[in-house]
Amino acid sequence: MLLRRITKHVKNENWFAVFIDFIIVVVGVFIGIQVANWNESQQDQKEQLVILELLELDIQSDIKLIETTTEMQKVIKADYLFCLDVLARKVDVPKAEFDKSFASMVILPKFTQKRTSFENLVSSGKLELIENLALTNQFITYYNDGYDGWNTAMQDYTRNIIAPYLMEFDYMQLPNNQSDNLKKHIEVNYGTYHDTSTHIDITQFDVKPKSIEDYRNNVFIINALRYKVLNIEGQIDAYTGLLEHSESLLDKISVEKLKISEGK
């Protein structure tokens, strides 16, 4: 319709009318582009909010797990220190009581970040939709924190060195025979403690359990306990730093979400 009208005005040499029609076309195209840009901007804002909320949920989950894991590690560290006190003759307890705390030697509580959402956003390129570059860099820093080095050290040393040695040295305690403090922590944070282990009387075997004196005279066990204390302190320190970072990130996510919602 508009093209036909412009053609008619050109034929009639009505240049003013042609000019007006031209302005109408230009304004219409401009408005169309602006509307399209506005719609795209609105869509980007919605996607930003979805992305931030996904990461926010994962970080909130991380915080809860860091706190629970750290509490458990402190209990286990106390078990190690108790065992060292017994071996140093600072504490005098029956072998059965020592065994309960020593059972923590093969336990490997650790924290692992929830990375699925972040990695999917990176691989799809959608992380770049976050307009706040400083916030994006903080996400990248958070998900590339070096905390896991302590986890690897603890896991490798326990599984490859400590556990094989202890299995040859003495009867290892079954999971149902942990220290009272550790059992209590499990009940509070993970539900009622259920004893599902099969009880086997070790006195029926010819090999007799080691005495506390045997443990006191074993430098490997003393050093293993000392190393585990050092490593678990490293884990706790690393998790504490990561916790501070995650809490700071949550605050900044909240601020950014508010800015986006208000269109700032």
N, C-alpha and C positions, 0 to 999 in steps of 0.2 A: 504493500500500500504506500509506504513512504517513498520507496524507490520510484514508483509510478508518478507520484506527486512531484518529486525532484525532476524527473525527466520532462514532465509537462512544463515546469517552471523554466527549465533550460531552453526548451523549444520556444517559449514565449519571451525568452530573454528577461525574465523577471528575476534579476540577480539578487535583489534584496530577499525575496522569498527563498531563493536557493541558499543564501547565506544563513537564513533562519533555520532552514531544514538541516543544513550542515551542522549548525550549533546543536540542534536537537539530537542529531546522530552522535556527535562527540560527547555531549553530556550523558546520553544514554549509555554509551560504551563505558565512560568513566564511572558512572554509578554502578554499572554491572560488575566492573572490575573491583570496585570498592566493596560491594556486597560479597563477591566471591572471596576477596581477601579477608573480610570480616568473618565470614563463615569458616574459612580455613583457620583463622586465628582462634576462633571459638573452639574449633575441633582440637587444635593443638593444646589449648588451655585444659580441655577435658582430659586429653591424653596425659598431660603433665600431672594432673591430679591423680589419675589412675596409677601412673608410674610411682609417684611419691607415696601413695597409700600402700602399694605392694611392698616397697622397700621399708616403709614404716612398720608394717606388720612383721616382716622378717626380723627387723632390728629389735622390735619389742620382744619377740620370741627369743632372740639371742640374749637379751638382757636377763630374762628369767632363767635361762639355762646357765649363763655365766654365774649368776648368784647361787644357784643350786649346786653347781659343780664345785665352785670355790668353797662353799660350806662343807661339802663332802671331803674335799682335799685337805681342809684344815683338820677334820676329824682323823683322817688317815695319817696326816703328819704327826698328830698327837700319839697315834698308835706307834709310829716309828720311834719317836722320842722316848716313849714309855719302854719300848724294847731295849733301846740303848741304855736307859737308866738301869734296867734289870741286869743287862750284861756288864755294866760298870759297877754293879753291886750297890747302887744308890737306892734301889728298891728291892725288897725281898718278897717274892710271890711264888705260889705253886706253878709248876710247869704248865698246867692246864690254863692258867690265867695268862701266862706269857704267850702261849700258842694262839689265843684268841686275837691278841693284838698283832702277832707276827703274821697272821693270815692275810693281813692287808698288803703284804709284800708282793702278791701277784694280782692285786686289783689295779685297774687302769682307768680311773675316772678321767674323762677329758671333755673339753668343750669343742664343738665344731660349728662354724658359722652356717646359717642357712643361705646358700649361695645361688639356688636355682633361679630365682627371679632376676637377680643381678646379672647372672651369666646369660640368661635369655635376652635381657634388654641390651646387653653389649653385642651379642651375636646378631640381633635383629636391627641394630643401629638405633633403637628407640631411646637409648639412654641420652642421645644427643638432643632429644626433644626438651630436656630440662634446660631452660634458658639461663639459669643461674650457674655459670661455669664454675664458680668457686665451690658451690654445693656438689656439683658433679665430681670435681676433683677430690672432694672429701669422701664421697662414696668409693671412688677408686682406691684411695689411700686406706680406707677402712677394710675393704675386701682384699687388700694385699698386705695386711699386717703380718709381721713375722712371728706371731704368737705360736704358730703350729710347730716351730722348730723344737720347742720344749716338749710338745706332745710326742714328736717323733723320737726324740732322745729317750724319753721315759719308756715308750712302747718298745723300741728296739732293745734297750738294755734289759728290760724286764723279761721280754719273751725269749730273747736269744742267749742271754747270759745267766740272769738270776734264776728264772724258773727251771731251766734244765739242771742247773747245779743243785737247787733245793730238792728236786725230785729224786736225786741220787743220794743226797745227804740225809734226809729224814722224811717221815710221813708228812705230807702237806695237809693243812687243815681244809676241810670241805667248806663250801660257802655258808652252811648253816651255823658254823662255829666262829663267826666274827665277833669282834668286841661289842659290848653292849651299846656304846656310843654310836658305832657305825650302824648297828641294827636300828637304833632309834631314829637316826637320820633317814634311813631308807623308808621306815614306816611313815615318818612325817611328810616326806617329799614324794614318795612313789607309791604310797598305799601300804596296807597291812603286810607285814613281813610273813611270808609263808615258807615253812620249812619243807622243801620238796626233795631234799637230798636223801639218798639211800645210806643208812647207817651201817657201816661194816666195822666190826670189832677188830682193831688192829692187833690186839693181843693174841689172836689166833695164828699170827704169822711168826716165823722163826726170827726174822729181823726185828730187833727191839728198838723202840723209839729212842731218840737221843735225849740226853739230859740237858738241863740248863748249862751245866758245866761244859758240855760238848759245844754248845753255842758260844759260850764265853771264850773258849779257846780257839775259835775259828775266825781268823782275820778276814776271810772273804765275807762272812756274814756281817761282821761289824762294818766293813767298808761298804757293803751293799746298802745297809741301813743308812749310813752317812750320805752316800750318793743319792739315795731316794729322797732324803730330807732336802738336800741341795736342789735336786731337780724339781721337786714338788713346790718348793719356794719360788723357783723360776717360773713355773706354770702359774702360780697364784699372782705373782707380780705382773706377768704378761696379761693375764685375764683382767686384772684390775685396771691396767692401762687401756685395754680394749673396752672395758665397761665405761670408763670415762669418755672415750671417743664415741661410743654408741649413744650415750645419754646426751652428749653435745649434738650429735646428728639429729636426734629426735626433736630437740628444741628448734634446730634450724629448719627441719622439715615442716614443723608446725607453722613457723613464721612464713615460709615460702608458700605453703598451702593457703594461708590467709591472704597473702598478696595476690595470688592467682584468683582466688574467689572474689576479691574486691576489685579485680581488674587493674591492679597497679603495675 
